Amino acid sequence: MISPENVIRFLRSKPALNLSQIEKEAGIPSKTLHKAFSEQKDIPAKHLPALDEALRRYGYTDGLFDKAQIISIVNHKGGVGKTTTVINLGKALSLLGNRVLLIDMDSQGNLSQCFGVHDPQEQVIDSLLDNSPLPLIEITENLYLTPSDIRMAYRESELANSIGADRRLTLKLEEVRDKFDFILIDCPPSLGICTTCSLVASNYCVVPIQPEASAYHGVESLFNRIAEIRTYINPLLVVKGIVFTMVHKNQSVHKSMMAHIRENYRNFHLYETIIEVSTVIKQSQVAKEDLFTYAPKSISWQQYYHLAHEIIAL
């Protein structure tokens, strides 16, 4: 039978559902679900059987939340906001009640450094090469980190030459996948073995694109690599969407470039949320904090929070 937590998580994943209609179909008192959402009140156990029956008509199944969605945030162009997206999307998903693991697959270690992890003794590359468990560092409630630093760069060629290199991260994530709802992978700015490992291990990928010619040119190579991985290794990999980052909404060049990308990639989902250029984002990076911690009332934080809602709704 459905749990109160899964009722909330399922309804959050389907924001178009009418709570009053669900209450009516389940024959439970009005405002029961509204109070669970707005006032964080528990759903009485006596209502769960009726809710279970009602929500199954809208797609709820046993095991729906048993294993994490694994999402690579990927673009081989550097400086387009991949790490910033992982940090703040991960934080937003955790605040929405999801258990989230962030995987740092970039040897620059910026994701790890944001959370104050500067010299991790146990990290991703060691797990992939030495068959040790993935290190899980608790950052805040519901939010965990598997870190990396420059040692990954030193051992990357060793990984590339290892047997089953491209599937090693997949096997490691399967060991912990049932402990989380979302696993977000911060990919490096390249199409090398670490990015390949990440895509092979993922159900989905999200592509941040800055709407400028320098960032747009070459993105076709990324989509070709994704297609190759789908064909030869991971047929379940899906592009979950393209998100525009570092946007100047009032600049005509950004407006025209976004229109061009929407037309060229209309077969992919393009998120409604747009991440604008913001001083507060740069300040939070200097402070090595996520936006919720640094500036919870900022427009930038609200944009990432809305992006998290879109991710869940898909």
N, C-alpha and C positions, 0 to 999 in steps of 0.2 A: 504494500500500500504506500501511496505517496507520503512523503514527510512534509512538515510545514516549511522547511527550508527549500525543498524542491518545488513546492507550490509557488513560492516567491520567485525563485530563480527562473522557473518556466514562464511565469507571467512577465518578468522583466525581459525575457528573450522574445516576447511577443507583445510589444507595446501597443499594437493595434487592437488587441482584444479589449472588449468592454467589460470591466470588472462587475458592473451591475448586472449585465447579462449572464455572466458566469455564476454569480450568486443566485440569480433567478433559476437558472438551469439546474444548479446543484440543490436548490431548495433550502438554502441557508439564509440566516438573517442578513438584511441589507447592511452595508458598510463593514461587514466582517473583513473583506479583503482590503478595503480602503484603510481601515484602521491598522491592518497588518503592515501596509506600506507606509502610511504617513506617520503613524504613532508607534510603529515597531512593536505592536501588540501580538502576542502569540495567537495562532489560529487554533481554536479548541479542537481537541483530538476527535470529538464526536462528529465534526464536519468533514474529516479527511476522507472517509469512504465515498461520500457524495462528490467531493471535489475531484477525487481520483477518477471517478467515472466521467465526470463532465470534461475534465481536461484532456482525457484520452481522445475525445472527439475533435480536439484541436491539435493533436499531434504528440501529446505526451506519451512516452513509452518507458518501461522499466529499463534501467541501464543508461538512460539518456545522458546522465551526468556522471557516469561511473569513471570515465577516462577523460583526461584533459584534451582540449583542442590545442594542437601545436601549431603556432603561427610564426613564420619567419618574417622579420621586417627587413626587406632586402632591396638594395640598389647598389650596383657596383660603382656608381659615382659617389665620391666622398662629399661631405658637407651639405647633404640634403635633408638632414634632420632625422636620420635613422635612430641614433641613440636617444635623442631627445624624445622621440616618439615612443620607444620602448619604455623609457623611464616613466613617462607621464601616463601613457596608456595602461601600463602595468599597475601603477598606483591607482588610477581611476577604477580599473576592474576590481582591484582588491577592496576598495571602499564600497563597491556595489555588492560586496558579500562573496566574491569569488576567491578561491585559493589560487594564487598566481606564483609561478616560478619564472624568473628572468635568467636566461642563459647568455653569458657574455662570450661570443665567438670571435671577438675582435681583439687582436693582440695589443692594440693601443690601451685597452682596459678602461675606456672612459665610462662605461656603464658601471663597472665595479667601483671606480674612484668616486662616482657620484654618491655612492652609499658608504663612503669612507673605508673601502677595502682597497688598500694600496699595494700590499705585498702578500697576496694569498699563498699560503704554504700548500694548500690543496686547491686544485683548479681543474678546469675542463680538460685540458690537454693531457694531464696526468691520468685522468680516468679513461680517456680514449686509448692511451698507449700502455698503461700499466695495469689495466683491468681492476682499478680500484673504484669504489662507489663514487657517484657524483657528489661533490660537497654541496650541502644545502645550508646556506647562511640565512637565518631569519632576520629580516630587516625591520618589518613591523608586522602587526597582526595580518595574516593572510598573504603576506608578501615575502618571497624568498629569492635568494640570489645564488647562482653558480658562477663564480668569478673567473677572470683570466687576467694575465698581464703579459709583459714582453716575452716571458718564457714560451708562450704559444708560438711566437714567431721563430724562436730558436728551434722548436721541435716540429714545425709545420711540415718540413720536408720528410721527416721521419714518419709522420702520419701519412703523407701522400704515398709513401713507398710500402705501407703496411698492408697486409692481407685484409681484404674487406674494408678498406679505409672509409669508403663512402657510406657504409652502413653502421659504423661503430657508434655514432651518436644516436642513431635509431634504437639500437639495442640498450644503450644506457638510459635513454628516456623511457623506454618501456618498463624499466625497473621502478620508476617513480611516478609514472603517468596516472596511476589511480589515486595518488595523493593530492592532485591538483585539478582545477577546472580549466585553467589556461596556462600554457607554457609559451612564453614569448622569447624568440631568439634574435639577438642583436647581431646581424651578419656584418662581416668586414667589407670594406669598399673594394672588392675584387670578385672575380669569378673562379677563385682557386678552390682548393680542397675544403677549406672551412665553410665556404658558402655552399658548396655542393653537399657536404655532410648535413648542413642545416636544412636544405631543401628536401633532401632525401628523407629526413626525419619528420618533415612537416605534413600536416593535413592541408594547410593553407599558407599563402604568403600575402603580405600587404606591401605594396610598392609606394614609398614616398617619392614624389616628384616635385622638384622646384620648377615653376613655370618659366624657365629661361632656356634659351637655345643651348647653352653649354651643358645644362643638366639633362635636357631632353634628348640631344643627339647621343646615340649609342644605347638608348634604353631598349631598342629593338634586339640588341645582343642579349640582354637579360631575358627577354621574353622567349628568345630562341633557346636559351639554356634551360629555362623552365620547361619548355615543350620537350626538349631532349630528355630531361629527367622524368617527365611524365611517360614518355614513350618507352624508355629503357629500364627504369628503376622503380619509380614511384607513381603508378597510374592514378593514385588517389589525390595527388597534389592539385590544388585548385588556387587560382589567383582570387583571393577574397576581395581585393579591391585596390584601387589607386587613390592615394590621398595627396592633395596638394599641400605642400609645406613651404614655409618661408615666402609667403605671398604678400605682395604689395597690392591690395585690392583696388587702389585708385590709379595704378599705373596701367596705361593702355597696353603696354607690351605684355604684361602679365595676363590681362584680360584676354587678349588675342591668342596668347599661347595656351591658356586653359581651354579656350574654345577649340583650338586646333587639336589638342590632346583628346578632348571629349569626342571630337569627330573621328579621329584616327583610331581610338581605342573604345569605341562605343559598345563593343562586344564584352568589355569588362565592366564590372561595377565601379563607378566613381563615387566616392563618399561625398555626401552633401556638406559635411564639415570641412572647412578650409582652415588650415593653421597659418595665421598671419605672422609676418615679421614683427617681433616685439622686443623691446628693450628688456622686459622682465624675464624673457626666456634666457637672454644672455646673462643677466644678473644671477639667475638661478643656477646657471652653469658654473659661473665663477664661485658662487657660494656652495656648489656641489650638493644641491638639494633639488628634490622634485618640486614642481610648481605648487602643488597643494600645500606642502610644508612652507615654501618660500612666500607665495602670494596667492592664497586660496580665493581671493575675491577678484583676481585678475581675469581679463578676457581670455588670455592664453590658456589658463587653467580650465575655464568653461568650455573652450573649444576642444581640448583633449577629453574632457568629461563627456561631451556630446559624442565625440568619436567613439568612446568606449560603449555608449548606448547603441550606436550604429553597428559596431562589431558584434555585440550581443544579439541584436535584432536579426542579424543575418544568419 
